[in-house]
């Protein structure tokens, strides 16, 4: 009985953690090429890795980097292939971005919990 209660509480808390991560907003932002929205959901400094070129960017700088990426690779589709959690401090997710010019990219996001919300700490976009 105690094990069942423990399992129920653990599963409930896991779902509660997943729900505070703005997966649907991020998915929509990638589908529409909305670099501003992605940066709005990020920490004030974001690590961005585009095909091995990595840098730490402020929100305005990161916005320009992503805006350029979306201009060169206009969005066709985006969906998460994996949504995971790590302890209480962070989380991560993997997605697949397809551009209208038929290029496909693996997208990795690492989140860090700030207060009650998760912010994107790092973003990696790698051509497949």
N, C-alpha and C positions, 0 to 999 in steps of 0.2 A: 504494500500500500504506500509506504513512504517513498519507494522507488518510483512508483507511478506519479505521485505528486511532484517529486523532484524533476522527473522527465517533462511533465506538463509545464512547470514553471520555466525550465530551461528552454523549451521550444518556444514558449510565449515571449520570453525575453529576446530570443534570437530574432523572431519576427519583428519585434519592436525596434531592434537595432537596425534591421534592414529598412524599415519604413522611414527612418529619419534621413536616409541617404537619398538625395534627389535624383534617383535613377531616371525617372520619366522626363524630368526637365533636361537632364544631360542628353538623353536619347533624342529628344526633340531638337535640342540645340545642334547636335551633329547632323541630324536629318535636314535641317534648314541652313546649315552653315553659319550659325549665330555665334561668332567668336565672343561677342560681348557677354552673352548669357553664360558661356562656359567660364569666362573670367569672373563673372559675378559670383559663380559658385565655387571659386577658388580662393585659396589663401592670398594674402597681400603679396607674397612672393611665391612664384610657382616654378617648379622645375619642368621644363619642356624638352623632350628629346624627339627630334624629327629625323628619322633615318640615321641615327648615330650622332647627329649634331645636337649637343646638349647645352643648355644654358639655364641660368636662374633669371627670371623676368618679373618685373613689377606687373601689375594688372594692365596698365596702358601698353607696355612693351609686349606682353604676352598676347594682348588683343591684336596687335599688328602682326605678330608672328602667325597666329592662327588665321587671321583675315587673309594673309598672303597664301597660306596653305589651302584655304577654301577657294580662293580665286584660281589657283593653279589646278586644284582637284575639286571641282564643284560637286556638291553632295547628290548622290542618287539614293543611298540607303545607309542606315546604321541600325544595328541591334546589338544588345549585350548577349554574349555567349556564356558568360559566367559572372555571377554576383556573389562575392564571398565576404566573410567578415574575419577580422582578427581581434581577439580579445575585446576590450572596451575602448581602447585608444584609437584604433584605426580600422580601415577596411580597404578592399581592393575590388576591382572589376576588370573584365576583359570584354572587348567588343570587336565587331567587324564593320569597317567603314568601306563602302564602295562609292567611287566617284562616278560622275556621268561620263567620264572618258575611259571607263572600264578598269581603272586601277583599283586594287583592293589593298586595304591597310589593316593591320592588327592594332588595336587601340588598347593600351593598358592605363588604368587610372588607379592611383593610390590616394586614399582619403585619410585625413587626420581629423579627429574629433576636437571641435572647439566649442566648449559649452555643451549645448544640446544638439548641435548640428555637425554634420560632416562637411568639410571643405576639401576640395581637390588640392593635394599637396604636390603631386607629380603626374605628368601626362606624357606618355610615350606613344608615338605614332610611327609604325614601321611598315614599309611597303612589303607585300607578300610576293 
